[in-house]
Amino acid sequence: MRLVLTENLVEDMELAKPIYENGNILLNKGVDRLYKYKNKLLELGIKHLYVEDKYSYDIEVNEVIKDSTRRTGKKIVTNTFDKIKKGFLNLNTKDLKNVIEDITNELVFNEDVLLNLVSLKNTSDYTYEHSVNVSVICIALGKMLGYSKNELFKLGMGGMLHDVGKILIPEKILTKPESLTEYEYFIMKNHPELGFNYLQQIESISPLSRIVVYSHHERVDGSGYPRGLKGNEIHEFARVAAIADVFDALTSDRVYRSRWPTYKAAEYIMNNTEKLFDYQLVKKFLPQVSFYPNGAEVILSCGYRAIVRAQNIGFPTRPILRVIEDDEGKELDRELDLLKHMNIVITKVIV
């Protein structure tokens, strides 16, 4: 399978992974003549999807966690946040704990834990999908750091709830497509403290999970908020969550901008190490991320067009490719291992 822009759908493409809307299957795997649904999908905020065609029939895209687990997590976060929005003070956290345990168990036994962090999201459900993704990345990075299963659980819970304070921010500020005014940004910056104060009332949420909520916007150079903490003054869980939060936000479509490709988000994290993000954590995180995930379409420095077929573990910028077109637009079908051709680099990611 391969990842394509919805706007680029053509007649011979068949859907490789189901598309869900509000927990229900909108289009199932195997649907052909996808181009007929293009406008409707774009209206729903679905800008990318996985397809199968003659170029990608044998390309595997390994999920970090099961699609079913991700959907369950999104449903539970949605229900939890809706109750908070309605003023519920005595939340039953049993469902939240169950899904965090499921995510933790899947990641603990997944050897290729961070090879592909691309998950398809639509802009209307960003808050809930982002919460699940941040939890997944937090747990995955925690595993790399050697955390115990109990620590992974508490970190994952903090990641899942890190933006709970945004539910208490006015909707018009959260969804504003233009830049926020100084006053609106001041209001928005209150969300870590609002979330922390709310969770203080829920005894079943660990203090370690709450500190993620309170401090995930702190930065190692002291430029973050709400307390302007520096370096090791920031709990390591919160420093982990800061990386997870920014990485997923950058690689997500938002109302005010399109998502960044994985490599560009990775470069941003790398370039801001020791300023915004903890160097030791970034050093653990980035080598495990597919800068160019399986199924992504790329352009090479030699002018060839290709699809990422597989990864060279430990070399995130040098994947194995299937070349599908030469620099003159002539159709090809051959493998190219960038680890064996160091004079060729990827210059552009189409999606």
C-alpha positions as CSV (number, residue, x, y, z in Angstrom):
1,M,0.0,0.0,0.0
2,R,1.0,3.6,-0.3
3,L,0.0,7.0,1.1
4,V,-1.6,9.5,-1.3
5,L,-3.2,12.9,-1.1
6,T,-6.9,12.6,-1.4
7,E,-6.9,15.3,-4.0
8,N,-4.6,13.1,-6.2
9,L,-6.9,10.1,-6.3
10,V,-7.2,8.5,-9.8
11,E,-9.3,5.8,-11.3
12,D,-7.1,2.7,-10.8
13,M,-6.6,3.2,-7.0
14,E,-8.2,0.8,-4.5
15,L,-8.6,1.6,-0.8
16,A,-6.0,-0.2,1.3
17,K,-7.2,0.7,4.8
18,P,-10.8,1.5,6.0
19,I,-11.7,5.1,6.6
20,Y,-13.7,5.8,9.8
21,E,-16.0,8.7,10.6
22,N,-17.3,9.0,14.2
23,G,-16.3,5.4,14.9
24,N,-18.1,3.9,12.0
25,I,-16.7,2.7,8.7
26,L,-17.2,5.3,6.0
27,L,-15.4,3.4,3.3
28,N,-14.1,-0.2,3.7
29,K,-10.9,-1.7,2.5
30,G,-11.1,-2.9,-1.1
31,V,-13.3,-0.1,-2.4
32,D,-12.3,0.8,-5.9
33,R,-12.9,3.8,-8.2
34,L,-12.0,5.9,-5.2
35,Y,-11.8,9.1,-7.2
36,K,-15.6,9.2,-7.0
37,Y,-15.4,10.0,-3.3
38,K,-12.7,12.6,-3.5
39,N,-14.8,15.7,-2.9
40,K,-16.8,14.1,0.0
41,L,-13.6,12.9,1.7
42,L,-12.0,16.4,1.4
43,E,-15.2,18.0,2.9
44,L,-14.8,15.6,5.9
45,G,-11.2,16.8,6.4
46,I,-9.6,13.5,5.2
47,K,-6.6,14.8,3.2
48,H,-4.6,11.5,3.0
49,L,-5.4,7.8,2.6
50,Y,-3.7,4.5,1.9
51,V,-4.3,2.9,-1.5
52,E,-3.1,-0.1,-3.3
53,D,-2.2,0.0,-7.0
54,K,0.3,-1.7,-9.3
55,Y,3.2,0.1,-7.7
56,S,2.4,-0.7,-4.0
57,Y,0.7,-4.1,-3.8
58,D,3.5,-5.7,-1.7
59,I,4.5,-2.7,0.4
60,E,3.7,-3.2,4.1
61,V,2.9,-0.3,6.5
62,N,3.4,-1.6,10.0
63,E,1.2,0.1,12.6
64,V,2.7,1.2,16.0
65,I,-0.6,0.0,17.6
66,K,-3.6,-1.7,16.2
67,D,-6.2,0.4,14.4
68,S,-8.8,-1.0,16.7
69,T,-6.9,0.1,19.8
70,R,-6.4,3.6,18.3
71,R,-10.1,3.9,17.5
72,T,-11.1,2.7,21.0
73,G,-8.7,5.2,22.5
74,K,-10.1,8.1,20.5
75,K,-13.7,7.1,21.5
76,I,-12.8,7.0,25.2
77,V,-11.0,10.3,25.1
78,T,-13.9,11.9,23.3
79,N,-16.4,10.6,25.9
80,T,-14.1,11.7,28.7
81,F,-13.5,15.2,27.4
82,D,-17.2,15.6,26.6
83,K,-18.1,14.8,30.3
84,I,-15.5,17.3,31.5
85,K,-16.9,19.9,29.1
86,K,-20.3,19.3,30.7
87,G,-19.0,19.8,34.2
88,F,-18.6,16.2,35.5
89,L,-16.3,16.2,38.5
90,N,-16.3,12.5,39.4
91,L,-15.0,10.8,36.3
92,N,-14.9,7.0,36.1
93,T,-11.4,6.4,34.7
94,K,-11.7,2.7,34.3
95,D,-12.1,2.8,30.5
96,L,-9.1,5.2,30.2
97,K,-7.0,2.9,32.3
98,N,-8.0,-0.1,30.2
99,V,-7.0,1.5,26.9
100,I,-3.7,2.8,28.3
101,E,-2.9,-0.7,29.5
102,D,-3.7,-2.1,26.0
103,I,-1.5,0.5,24.3
104,T,1.3,-0.2,26.8
105,N,1.1,-3.9,26.2
106,E,1.1,-3.6,22.4
107,L,4.1,-1.3,22.5
108,V,6.1,-3.4,25.0
109,F,5.8,-6.4,22.6
110,N,6.3,-4.4,19.4
111,E,10.0,-4.6,18.4
112,D,9.6,-2.0,15.6
113,V,7.9,0.3,18.0
114,L,8.5,3.7,16.2
115,L,9.2,2.8,12.6
116,N,6.0,4.4,11.4
117,L,4.4,7.2,13.4
118,V,2.1,8.3,10.5
119,S,-1.6,7.9,11.5
120,L,-4.4,9.3,9.3
121,K,-6.3,12.0,11.0
122,N,-8.9,14.5,10.0
123,T,-8.9,18.1,11.1
124,S,-12.3,18.0,12.8
125,D,-11.2,15.3,15.3
126,Y,-7.7,16.7,15.9
127,T,-7.9,17.1,19.7
128,Y,-8.9,13.5,20.4
129,E,-6.6,11.8,17.8
130,H,-3.7,14.0,19.0
131,S,-4.3,12.9,22.6
132,V,-4.1,9.2,21.6
133,N,-1.0,9.8,19.4
134,V,0.8,11.7,22.2
135,S,0.1,8.9,24.6
136,V,1.5,6.3,22.1
137,I,4.7,8.3,21.4
138,C,5.2,8.9,25.2
139,I,5.0,5.2,26.0
140,A,7.2,4.3,23.0
141,L,9.9,6.8,24.0
142,G,9.5,5.6,27.7
143,K,10.2,2.1,26.5
144,M,13.4,3.2,24.8
145,L,14.4,4.9,28.1
146,G,13.9,1.6,30.0
147,Y,10.9,2.7,32.1
148,S,9.1,0.0,34.0
149,K,5.6,-1.0,32.9
150,N,4.1,0.9,35.8
151,E,6.0,4.1,34.7
152,L,5.0,3.6,31.1
153,F,1.3,3.4,32.2
154,K,1.5,6.7,34.2
155,L,3.4,8.4,31.4
156,G,0.9,7.2,28.9
157,M,-2.0,8.4,31.0
158,G,-0.4,11.8,31.2
159,G,0.1,11.9,27.5
160,M,-3.6,10.9,26.9
161,L,-4.8,13.7,29.2
162,H,-2.1,16.3,28.4
163,D,-4.5,18.7,26.7
164,V,-7.5,18.1,28.9
165,G,-7.3,21.8,30.0
166,K,-8.1,22.9,26.4
167,I,-11.7,21.6,26.9
168,L,-12.1,24.5,29.4
169,I,-10.9,27.0,26.8
170,P,-13.5,28.8,24.6
171,E,-14.2,26.9,21.4
172,K,-13.8,30.0,19.2
173,I,-10.2,30.3,20.4
174,L,-9.4,26.6,20.0
175,T,-10.7,26.5,16.4
176,K,-9.7,29.9,15.2
177,P,-8.0,29.6,11.7
178,E,-6.1,32.9,12.0
179,S,-3.3,33.8,14.4
180,L,-4.4,34.3,18.0
181,T,-4.4,37.8,19.5
182,E,-2.2,38.5,22.4
183,Y,-5.1,38.2,24.8
184,E,-6.3,34.9,23.1
185,Y,-2.9,33.5,23.4
186,F,-2.8,34.4,27.1
187,I,-6.1,32.5,27.5
188,M,-4.7,29.5,25.6
189,K,-1.6,29.4,27.7
190,N,-3.8,28.7,30.7
191,H,-4.7,25.2,29.6
192,P,-1.9,23.3,31.3
193,E,-2.8,24.8,34.7
194,L,-6.6,24.4,34.1
195,G,-6.1,20.7,33.2
196,F,-3.8,20.1,36.2
197,N,-6.3,21.8,38.6
198,Y,-9.1,19.7,37.2
199,L,-7.2,16.4,37.6
200,Q,-6.2,17.3,41.2
201,Q,-9.8,16.4,42.0
202,I,-9.5,12.9,40.6
203,E,-7.6,10.7,43.0
204,S,-7.3,7.8,40.6
205,I,-5.0,9.9,38.3
206,S,-1.4,9.6,39.5
207,P,0.5,12.7,40.4
208,L,3.1,11.7,37.8
209,S,0.4,11.8,35.1
210,R,-0.8,15.2,36.3
211,I,2.7,16.6,36.1
212,V,2.7,15.8,32.4
213,V,-0.5,17.8,32.0
214,Y,1.0,20.7,34.0
215,S,4.4,20.9,32.4
216,H,4.3,19.6,28.8
217,H,4.8,23.2,27.5
218,E,7.8,23.8,29.6
219,R,11.1,24.1,27.6
220,V,14.6,23.2,28.7
221,D,15.9,26.8,28.1
222,G,13.2,28.3,30.4
223,S,11.1,29.8,27.5
224,G,8.1,27.6,28.2
225,Y,5.0,27.9,30.4
226,P,3.3,28.1,32.8
227,R,6.2,28.3,35.2
228,G,9.2,28.9,33.0
229,L,11.1,25.9,34.4
230,K,14.6,25.0,33.0
231,G,16.4,21.8,32.3
232,N,16.1,19.2,35.1
233,E,13.6,21.4,36.9
234,I,11.2,19.9,34.4
235,H,10.2,16.4,35.3
236,E,11.5,13.9,32.7
237,F,7.9,12.7,32.0
238,A,7.1,16.2,30.9
239,R,10.2,16.5,28.8
240,V,9.2,13.3,27.0
241,A,5.7,14.6,26.5
242,A,7.0,17.9,25.1
243,I,8.7,16.0,22.3
244,A,5.7,13.8,21.7
245,D,3.2,16.8,21.7
246,V,5.2,18.9,19.2
247,F,6.1,16.0,16.9
248,D,2.5,14.9,16.5
249,A,1.2,18.4,16.2
250,L,3.6,19.2,13.4
251,T,2.7,16.0,11.5
252,S,-1.1,16.7,11.8
253,D,-3.3,18.8,9.5
254,R,-4.7,21.8,11.4
255,V,-7.3,24.4,10.5
256,Y,-4.6,26.9,9.9
257,R,-1.9,24.8,8.1
258,S,-1.2,21.5,6.4
259,R,0.8,18.8,8.2
260,W,4.6,18.7,7.9
261,P,6.2,15.5,6.5
262,T,7.9,13.4,9.1
263,Y,11.4,14.3,8.1
264,K,10.7,18.0,8.5
265,A,9.2,17.5,11.9
266,A,12.2,15.5,12.9
267,E,14.5,18.2,11.7
268,Y,12.6,20.8,13.8
269,I,13.0,18.7,16.9
270,M,16.7,18.1,16.2
271,N,17.4,21.8,15.4
272,N,15.8,22.8,18.7
273,T,17.6,20.3,20.9
274,E,19.0,21.9,24.1
275,K,16.9,24.9,23.4
276,L,13.4,23.6,23.6
277,F,13.9,19.8,24.0
278,D,16.1,17.6,26.1
279,Y,19.2,16.4,24.1
280,Q,19.4,12.9,25.7
281,L,15.7,12.2,25.0
282,V,15.9,13.4,21.4
283,K,19.0,11.3,20.9
284,K,17.0,8.2,21.9
285,F,13.9,9.2,19.9
286,L,14.9,10.3,16.4
287,P,17.0,7.3,15.3
288,Q,13.9,5.1,15.8
289,V,11.6,7.3,13.7
290,S,11.0,6.6,10.0
291,F,11.8,10.0,8.5
292,Y,10.3,8.7,5.2
293,P,7.7,6.1,6.3
294,N,6.8,3.0,4.2
295,G,4.3,4.0,1.5
296,A,5.4,7.6,1.2
297,E,6.0,8.9,-2.3
298,V,9.3,10.8,-2.8
299,I,11.4,12.6,-5.4
300,L,15.1,11.9,-5.6
301,S,18.1,14.1,-6.4
302,C,18.5,12.3,-9.7
303,G,14.9,13.3,-10.7
304,Y,13.4,9.8,-10.1
305,R,10.0,9.4,-8.5
306,A,9.8,6.5,-6.0
307,I,7.8,4.9,-3.1
308,V,9.4,4.0,0.2
309,R,9.2,0.2,0.3
310,A,11.2,-0.6,3.5
311,Q,13.5,0.8,6.2
312,N,17.2,0.4,6.9
313,I,17.1,0.2,10.7
314,G,19.2,2.9,12.3
315,F,19.5,4.9,9.1
316,P,16.2,6.9,9.0
317,T,17.3,9.0,6.0
318,R,18.3,6.0,3.8
319,P,15.3,3.8,3.2
320,I,14.8,1.2,0.5
321,L,12.7,2.5,-2.4
322,R,10.7,1.3,-5.4
323,V,11.5,3.6,-8.3
324,I,8.4,4.1,-10.4
325,E,9.4,6.8,-12.8
326,D,12.7,8.2,-14.2
327,D,13.7,11.8,-14.6
328,E,12.0,12.0,-18.0
329,G,8.7,10.6,-16.8
330,K,9.3,7.1,-18.2
331,E,7.7,4.3,-16.1
332,L,10.1,2.1,-14.1
333,D,9.8,-0.7,-11.5
334,R,13.1,-1.4,-9.7
335,E,14.5,-1.3,-6.2
336,L,16.9,1.3,-5.0
337,D,18.6,1.0,-1.6
338,L,19.8,4.4,-0.6
339,L,22.2,2.9,1.9
340,K,24.1,1.5,-1.1
341,H,23.8,4.6,-3.2
342,M,25.0,7.4,-1.0
343,N,25.3,9.9,-3.9
344,I,21.4,9.9,-4.2
345,V,19.2,11.7,-1.6
346,I,15.5,12.4,-1.2
347,T,14.8,16.0,-2.1
348,K,11.0,16.1,-1.7
349,V,8.2,14.1,-0.1
350,I,5.0,14.3,-2.1
351,V,2.9,12.9,0.8
